[in-house]
Amino acid sequence: MSNFSLYMRLSNTIWFWILQLFGWGTLALLNTLFKIVNASNLDKTYTLLEGVLFLVVAVFWTTLFHYYLKRKVAFNSISIKETIKISVSIILTVILFSLSLVFFAYVLYDAFHETKLIINLSLIISNFILTFIYVFFWFACYRIIKITLSFRKNKEERLILESTLKESQLNTLKGQINPHFMFNSLNNIRGLMLEDVEKSREMITRLSEMLRYSLTKNKVDTIALKDELEMVENYIELSKIQFEDRLIFDSKIDKSLLNVEIPPMIIQMLIENAIKHGISNLRDGGTIDLTILEANKILEIKVSNSGTLTDTKSTTKVGLENIKKRLSLLYKDKASFVVEAKGENVIATIKLPI
């Protein structure tokens, strides 16, 4: 088992306490051994208890320091304000750490020795400098570990994203180039050729453009909105061969958004879902409305279709679940995807940050 695999089996909290106790425990042990060997005038029990005292005080104050950094400092966007917060928290931790050591060491020393421990300015300053070195080194290790874990997490999320994209794209391709789809499309075009040869040529071109799009866009994370809309238009026109007047498509799109980057195939997948689970189940067909607008730097993609929500485990349903995963990995919690029924319509809404 690799070190990273072992890490993944333990929580961050457990690892924090393991490193806290091991790091400060090792330092306390070395300090105690040094005093036992070089300070023969000190009581041995006092020396051992002083080591335990150092461990407890060090763990206590750096743990509080850790929780402050975790909750109050935004390391992802370091600014002057954040730098000041870090600097002040380090100095405050050092002062409290240092004064605690001096106070408790004085009380402990008094309990095991006949003479009093002399506390002067020199002792306080030297103790402060040493404590500052300890805390600064602890902070440096803390940041190195956090940066390393963040790098590994980002790398893992990237691998998950690539895997999910491939899965989503494969599911989308199944809906576009599987034998059933190809058979229906080509069969419909063949029937159309008896009525309108020019229209048939146009449909063949649209089908080839769809296949080309699927094969060339399956390795990118985002594409221009206008490219996705071209794919949607081809899909609608091919579907109209089968549904004729039963399928009515309307769109309202802000033209200034055509160059905005979006994940590939998400609109096409929503349209496909609307036709398969909405229009195709209605005897008289229905309407699909596509609306794409922008408000407050948020791109809103809305697909509304006649019909009702259905509980299905089809490829398209899996594709919709993959949209949620992709949006989550690409945009974290800044994007949303909701499918809901309103009256006699089903509305799928995607919101993306621009």
C-alpha positions in Angstrom: 0.0 0.0 0.0 1.4 3.4 -1.0 1.8 6.2 1.5 -0.9 8.2 -0.3 -3.3 5.2 -0.1 -2.6 4.9 3.6 -3.2 8.6 4.0 -6.6 8.3 2.3 -7.6 5.7 4.8 -7.1 8.1 7.7 -8.9 11.4 8.2 -7.1 14.7 8.2 -7.8 15.1 11.9 -6.2 11.8 12.8 -3.1 12.7 10.7 -2.9 16.1 12.3 -2.8 14.6 15.8 -0.3 11.9 14.8 2.1 14.6 13.4 1.5 16.9 16.4 2.3 14.3 19.0 5.2 12.8 17.0 6.8 16.2 16.1 6.5 17.9 19.5 7.1 14.6 21.3 10.4 14.1 19.4 11.5 17.6 20.2 10.6 17.3 23.9 12.4 13.9 24.2 15.6 15.3 22.6 15.4 18.4 24.9 14.9 16.2 28.0 17.8 13.9 27.0 20.1 16.9 26.4 19.3 18.3 29.9 19.8 14.9 31.6 23.2 14.6 30.1 24.4 18.2 30.4 22.5 19.5 33.4 23.4 17.2 36.3 22.3 19.8 38.9 18.6 19.4 37.8 16.4 16.9 39.5 15.8 14.0 37.1 12.0 13.8 37.8 11.8 17.6 37.2 13.6 17.2 33.9 11.2 14.4 32.8 8.1 16.4 33.9 9.5 19.5 32.2 9.6 17.5 28.9 6.0 16.5 29.4 5.1 20.1 30.2 6.8 21.3 27.0 4.9 18.7 25.0 1.5 19.6 26.5 2.0 23.4 26.1 3.4 23.1 22.6 0.5 20.9 21.4 -2.1 23.1 23.1 -1.0 26.4 21.6 -0.2 25.2 18.1 -3.5 23.3 18.0 -5.3 26.6 18.7 -3.1 28.2 16.1 -4.1 25.5 13.6 -7.8 26.0 14.2 -7.5 29.7 13.8 -5.6 29.3 10.5 -8.2 26.8 9.3 -11.2 29.0 10.0 -10.0 32.5 9.7 -7.2 32.6 7.0 -7.9 32.2 3.3 -4.7 30.8 1.9 -6.1 30.5 -1.6 -6.2 34.3 -1.9 -3.3 35.7 0.1 -3.7 39.5 0.5 -2.2 42.1 2.8 -5.0 41.5 5.2 -4.4 37.8 5.3 -0.7 38.3 5.7 -1.3 40.6 8.6 -3.6 38.0 10.2 -1.0 35.3 9.8 1.8 37.5 11.2 -0.2 38.6 14.2 -1.4 35.1 15.0 2.2 33.8 14.9 3.4 36.5 17.2 0.5 36.0 19.6 1.1 32.2 19.6 4.8 32.7 20.3 4.0 35.1 23.2 1.4 32.8 24.9 3.6 29.7 24.2 6.7 31.3 25.7 5.0 32.8 28.8 3.2 29.5 29.5 6.5 27.7 29.4 8.2 30.2 31.8 5.3 30.2 34.2 4.8 26.4 34.5 8.5 25.8 34.5 8.9 28.2 37.4 6.1 26.4 39.4 7.5 23.0 38.6 11.0 24.0 39.4 9.9 25.3 42.8 8.3 22.0 43.6 11.5 19.9 43.1 14.3 22.3 44.1 15.1 24.2 47.3 16.2 27.3 45.4 14.0 29.5 43.3 14.2 29.7 39.5 15.6 33.1 38.7 13.5 34.7 35.9 15.2 37.6 34.3 14.8 39.5 31.0 17.6 37.5 29.4 15.8 34.2 30.2 12.5 35.6 28.8 14.1 36.9 25.6 16.0 33.7 24.9 12.9 31.6 25.6 10.9 33.9 23.3 13.5 33.6 20.5 13.6 29.8 20.8 9.8 29.5 20.9 9.6 31.8 17.8 11.9 29.4 15.9 9.8 26.4 17.0 6.5 28.0 16.0 7.8 29.4 12.7 9.2 26.0 11.8 5.9 24.4 12.8 4.0 26.9 10.5 6.4 26.2 7.6 5.8 22.5 8.0 2.1 23.1 8.3 2.0 25.0 5.0 4.2 22.6 3.2 1.9 19.7 4.2 -1.3 21.6 3.3 0.1 22.7 -0.1 1.2 19.1 -0.8 -2.2 17.7 0.1 -3.9 20.4 -1.9 -1.7 19.5 -4.9 -2.6 15.8 -4.6 -6.2 16.6 -4.1 -6.3 18.8 -7.2 -4.5 16.1 -9.2 -6.9 13.5 -8.0 -9.9 15.7 -8.9 -8.3 16.3 -12.3 -8.1 12.5 -12.9 -11.7 12.1 -11.7 -12.8 14.9 -14.0 -11.0 13.4 -17.0 -12.6 10.0 -16.2 -16.0 11.5 -15.7 -15.7 13.5 -19.0 -14.8 10.4 -20.8 -17.7 8.5 -19.3 -20.1 11.3 -20.1 -18.8 11.7 -23.6 -19.0 8.0 -24.2 -22.6 8.0 -23.0 -23.4 10.9 -25.2 -21.7 9.2 -28.2 -23.8 6.1 -27.5 -26.9 8.2 -28.0 -25.5 9.7 -31.2 -23.6 7.0 -33.1 -25.0 3.7 -31.8 -26.5 1.5 -34.5 -30.1 2.3 -33.5 -29.6 6.0 -33.9 -27.7 5.6 -37.1 -30.3 3.3 -38.5 -33.2 5.6 -37.7 -31.4 8.7 -39.0 -30.3 7.1 -42.3 -33.6 5.4 -42.8 -35.4 8.7 -42.3 -33.1 10.4 -44.7 -33.6 7.6 -47.3 -37.3 8.1 -47.1 -36.8 11.9 -47.4 -34.8 11.4 -50.6 -38.0 10.3 -52.4 -39.6 13.6 -51.6 -36.8 16.2 -51.4 -33.3 15.4 -52.6 -31.8 18.7 -51.7 -33.2 18.4 -48.2 -31.8 14.9 -47.9 -28.3 16.2 -48.8 -28.6 18.8 -46.1 -29.6 16.2 -43.5 -26.7 14.0 -44.5 -24.4 17.0 -44.0 -25.9 17.7 -40.6 -25.5 14.1 -39.6 -21.8 14.1 -40.6 -21.3 17.4 -38.7 -22.8 15.8 -35.6 -20.5 12.8 -35.8 -17.5 15.0 -36.5 -18.3 17.2 -33.5 -18.7 14.2 -31.3 -15.3 12.8 -32.3 -13.3 16.0 -32.2 -14.7 17.6 -29.1 -14.4 14.6 -26.8 -11.0 15.7 -25.5 -11.7 19.2 -24.4 -13.2 20.6 -21.2 -14.9 23.6 -22.7 -16.1 24.9 -26.1 -17.6 28.1 -27.4 -21.4 28.3 -26.9 -21.9 28.9 -30.6 -20.3 25.5 -31.4 -22.6 23.7 -29.0 -25.6 25.5 -30.5 -24.6 24.4 -34.0 -24.6 20.8 -32.7 -28.1 21.4 -31.2 -29.4 22.8 -34.4 -28.2 19.7 -36.3 -29.8 17.4 -33.8 -33.1 19.2 -33.9 -33.3 19.2 -37.7 -32.5 15.5 -37.9 -35.1 14.8 -35.2 -37.7 16.8 -37.2 -37.5 14.3 -40.1 -39.1 11.8 -37.7 -41.4 14.0 -35.7 -42.3 16.5 -38.4 -44.9 18.9 -37.0 -45.0 17.1 -33.7 -41.7 18.8 -32.7 -41.6 22.6 -32.3 -38.3 24.1 -31.3 -37.9 27.7 -30.1 -34.8 29.5 -28.8 -34.1 32.7 -27.1 -30.3 33.4 -26.9 -28.4 36.5 -26.0 -26.1 36.9 -29.0 -23.4 38.5 -26.9 -22.8 35.2 -25.2 -21.9 33.1 -28.2 -18.2 33.1 -27.4 -18.7 32.1 -23.8 -17.0 28.8 -22.9 -19.2 25.9 -21.6 -18.6 22.2 -21.1 -19.2 20.4 -24.4 -22.4 18.4 -25.2 -24.4 19.6 -22.1 -27.1 21.5 -24.1 -27.3 18.8 -26.7 -27.8 16.2 -23.9 -30.6 18.3 -22.4 -32.3 18.6 -25.8 -31.9 14.8 -26.4 -33.5 14.1 -23.0 -36.3 16.5 -23.7 -37.1 14.7 -27.0 -36.7 11.1 -25.8 -38.6 11.5 -22.5 -40.9 14.3 -23.4 -41.9 14.9 -27.0 -41.7 11.3 -28.2 -44.2 10.2 -25.4 -46.8 12.7 -26.5 -49.2 11.7 -29.3 -49.5 15.3 -30.5 -45.9 16.1 -29.8 -44.9 19.3 -28.1 -42.6 22.2 -27.8 -38.9 22.6 -26.7 -37.8 26.0 -25.6 -34.1 26.8 -25.2 -33.2 30.0 -23.3 -29.7 31.2 -22.7 -29.3 34.5 -20.8 -26.8 36.2 -18.5 -27.4 37.9 -15.2 -24.8 39.1 -12.6 -22.0 37.1 -14.3 -24.0 33.9 -14.3 -24.9 32.1 -17.5 -28.3 30.5 -17.3 -29.1 27.7 -19.7 -32.8 26.6 -19.6 -34.4 23.8 -21.6 -38.2 23.5 -21.2 -40.2 20.7 -22.9 -43.8 19.5 -22.9 -44.3 16.4 -20.8 -43.7 15.0 -17.3 -40.8 13.8 -15.3 -40.1 10.1 -15.7 -38.0 7.8 -13.5 -35.7 6.1 -16.0 -32.3 4.5 -15.9 -31.5 5.0 -19.5 -28.3 6.2 -21.0 -29.7 9.8 -21.1 -30.5 9.7 -17.4 -27.0 8.6 -16.7 -25.8 11.4 -18.9 -27.8 13.9 -16.8 -26.1 12.6 -13.7 -22.8 13.0 -15.4 -23.6 16.7 -16.1 -23.9 17.2 -12.3 -20.6 15.5 -11.7 -18.8 17.5 -14.4 -20.2 20.8 -13.3 -19.2 20.0 -9.7 -15.6 19.2 -10.7 -15.3 22.1 -13.1 -17.0 24.8 -11.1 -17.2 23.4 -7.5 -20.3 24.9 -5.8 -20.4 27.9 -8.2 -22.5 26.0 -10.8 -25.9 24.3 -10.4 -28.1 21.9 -12.3 -31.8 21.4 -11.6 -34.5 19.4 -13.4 -38.1 20.1 -12.2 -41.7 19.8 -13.3 -43.8 22.9 -13.7 -47.4 22.4 -14.8 -47.3 20.4 -18.1 -43.6 21.1 -18.7 -40.3 19.8 -17.6 -37.6 22.4 -17.1 -33.9 21.7 -16.9 -31.8 24.7 -15.7 -28.0 25.0 -15.7 -26.2 28.0 -14.1 -22.5 28.6 -14.8 -20.2 31.4 -13.7 -18.8 33.5 -16.5 
